[in-house]
C-alpha cells in the first residue's frame, strides 16, 4: 500500500511540474502570434489606433471615451482625435469644422522601422492637411501604442491606446 501511495505522489509531483511548463509555452505562442499580427498590420499599412488617454502639453492626462481613433490604409489616413491645448494663429477657434485633430488625407508619406526589441516606429506625414504635420506612432509587440501629433499652429498632443485590425464593413 505504501508503494502505491509513493507512485501516486511521484505522478502528482511530475504532473505538477509539467503543467506550468506547457502553460508557459502556450503564453509565449500567443505572444508570438500577436507580435506577428501587429507586424503584418504595420507592414501592410492596414490598422486602426484606438486612443484611450490624451496627454496635452500642459495639464493632466484625460481618459477618452470610445470612438477616438486614427485609421491607416494604403491610400488613406483618417484621424478623429480630440485636441486640448493652446492653438496659435489661424487655428480655427471660430470655425467648428477645425476643432480637434480631424481629417482625411490621401496625400501622405508613411515610413515604418522595426527596432531590435520588437518595437515599431511609424511616422506619417500628411501633405494635404493643415492641423497635423507629423504623426509618430511607437508600437509595442503586444499592440499598445503611443501617438504624438505635431502641428504647425498647435501645441503637440500625445495619445496612448492600442493597435487593432480595421473593422470589415
C-alpha positions as CSV (number, residue, x, y, z in Angstrom):
1,X,0.0,0.0,0.0
2,X,2.9,2.4,0.8
3,X,4.4,1.7,-2.6
4,X,1.1,2.6,-4.3
5,X,1.0,5.9,-2.3
6,X,4.6,6.7,-3.3
7,X,3.8,6.0,-7.0
8,X,0.7,8.3,-6.9
9,X,2.7,11.0,-5.1
10,X,5.5,10.8,-7.7
11,X,3.0,11.0,-10.5
12,X,1.4,14.0,-8.8
13,X,4.7,15.8,-8.5
14,X,5.6,15.1,-12.1
15,X,2.3,16.4,-13.4
16,X,2.5,19.5,-11.2
17,X,5.9,20.2,-12.7
18,X,4.9,19.6,-16.3
19,X,1.6,21.6,-16.3
20,X,3.1,25.1,-15.7
21,X,5.7,24.4,-18.4
22,X,3.0,23.7,-21.0
23,X,1.1,26.9,-19.9
24,X,4.3,28.9,-20.4
25,X,4.7,27.7,-24.0
26,X,1.1,28.5,-24.7
27,X,1.6,32.0,-23.4
28,X,4.7,32.5,-25.5
29,X,3.0,31.1,-28.6
30,X,0.1,33.6,-28.1
31,X,2.6,36.5,-27.6
32,X,4.5,35.5,-30.8
33,X,1.2,35.2,-32.8
34,X,0.1,38.7,-31.5
35,X,3.5,40.2,-32.4
36,X,3.4,38.6,-35.9
37,X,-0.2,40.0,-36.4
38,X,0.9,43.5,-35.3
39,X,3.9,43.4,-37.7
40,X,1.7,42.3,-40.6
41,X,-0.7,45.2,-40.0
42,X,2.1,47.7,-39.8
43,X,3.8,46.4,-42.9
44,X,0.6,46.3,-44.9
45,X,-0.5,49.8,-43.8
46,X,-3.8,48.5,-42.6
47,X,-4.7,49.1,-39.0
48,X,-6.5,51.4,-36.5
49,X,-5.1,53.1,-33.5
50,X,-7.7,53.5,-30.8
51,X,-6.9,56.2,-28.3
52,X,-7.6,55.6,-24.6
53,X,-5.9,58.6,-23.0
54,X,-4.9,62.1,-24.2
55,X,-1.9,64.0,-22.8
56,X,-1.9,67.7,-23.6
57,X,1.4,69.5,-23.4
58,X,0.3,71.1,-20.2
59,X,-2.2,69.7,-17.7
60,X,-3.1,66.2,-16.7
61,X,-3.9,63.1,-18.7
62,X,-7.5,62.7,-19.8
63,X,-9.4,59.4,-20.3
64,X,-11.1,59.3,-23.6
65,X,-14.4,57.7,-24.4
66,X,-14.7,55.2,-27.3
67,X,-14.6,56.4,-30.8
68,X,-11.4,58.4,-31.0
69,X,-9.0,56.8,-33.5
70,X,-6.5,57.0,-36.3
71,X,-7.3,54.7,-39.2
72,X,-4.5,53.9,-41.6
73,X,-4.9,52.3,-45.0
74,X,-2.6,52.0,-48.0
75,X,-4.2,55.1,-49.7
76,X,-5.9,57.0,-46.8
77,X,-5.2,58.2,-43.3
78,X,-8.2,59.3,-41.4
79,X,-8.0,60.9,-37.9
80,X,-10.7,61.6,-35.4
81,X,-8.9,62.7,-32.3
82,X,-9.6,65.5,-29.8
83,X,-7.3,68.5,-29.2
84,X,-6.8,70.0,-25.8
85,X,-4.2,72.8,-25.6
86,X,-3.0,76.0,-27.0
87,X,-3.7,76.8,-30.6
88,X,-1.7,79.6,-32.3
89,X,-2.7,81.9,-35.3
90,X,-5.1,80.5,-37.8
91,X,-6.1,77.6,-35.6
92,X,-9.9,77.9,-36.1
93,X,-11.5,78.8,-32.8
94,X,-14.2,80.4,-34.8
95,X,-14.8,77.5,-37.2
96,X,-16.4,74.4,-35.7
97,X,-15.0,72.3,-38.6
98,X,-11.4,72.9,-37.4
99,X,-11.8,71.6,-33.8
100,X,-9.8,68.6,-32.8
101,X,-7.4,66.6,-35.0
102,X,-9.9,65.5,-37.5
103,X,-9.0,65.0,-41.2
104,X,-8.8,62.5,-44.0
105,X,-5.7,62.6,-46.1
106,X,-4.9,60.8,-49.3
107,X,-1.5,62.5,-49.9
108,X,0.9,61.4,-47.2
109,X,4.2,59.6,-46.6
110,X,4.4,56.5,-44.4
111,X,7.6,55.1,-43.0
112,X,8.0,52.3,-40.5
113,X,11.0,50.9,-38.8
114,X,11.3,47.8,-36.5
115,X,13.7,48.2,-33.6
116,X,15.8,45.4,-32.1
117,X,13.5,45.0,-29.1
118,X,10.5,44.2,-31.3
119,X,9.1,47.8,-31.1
120,X,7.9,49.6,-34.2
121,X,8.3,53.3,-35.0
122,X,5.9,54.6,-37.7
123,X,5.9,58.1,-39.0
124,X,3.0,59.5,-41.0
125,X,3.4,63.0,-42.7
126,X,0.1,64.2,-44.3
127,X,0.8,66.7,-47.0
128,X,-2.7,67.9,-47.6
129,X,-3.7,68.7,-44.0
130,X,-3.2,71.9,-42.0
131,X,-3.8,70.7,-38.4
132,X,-1.2,67.8,-38.3
133,X,2.2,68.0,-39.9
134,X,3.5,64.7,-38.5
135,X,2.1,61.8,-36.6
136,X,4.6,59.4,-34.9
137,X,3.5,56.0,-33.5
138,X,5.6,53.9,-31.2
139,X,4.0,50.4,-31.2
140,X,4.9,47.5,-28.9
141,X,4.7,43.9,-29.9
142,X,1.6,43.4,-27.7
143,X,-0.3,46.1,-29.6
144,X,-0.1,49.0,-27.1
145,X,0.9,52.2,-28.8
146,X,1.8,55.9,-28.2
147,X,0.9,58.5,-30.7
148,X,2.5,62.0,-30.9
149,X,0.9,64.6,-33.2
150,X,2.9,67.6,-34.3
151,X,1.2,70.7,-35.9
152,X,2.5,74.0,-37.2
153,X,-0.3,76.0,-35.5
154,X,-0.9,74.0,-32.3
155,X,0.9,72.5,-29.4
156,X,2.0,68.9,-29.5
157,X,-0.6,66.3,-28.4
158,X,0.1,62.8,-27.2
159,X,-2.2,59.8,-27.0
160,X,-1.9,56.3,-25.7
161,X,-4.0,53.4,-26.9
162,X,-4.0,50.1,-28.8
163,X,-3.4,49.0,-32.4
164,X,-6.3,46.9,-33.7
165,X,-7.3,45.4,-37.0
166,X,-9.6,47.6,-39.1
167,X,-13.2,46.5,-38.8
168,X,-14.5,45.0,-42.0
169,X,-17.6,46.6,-43.4
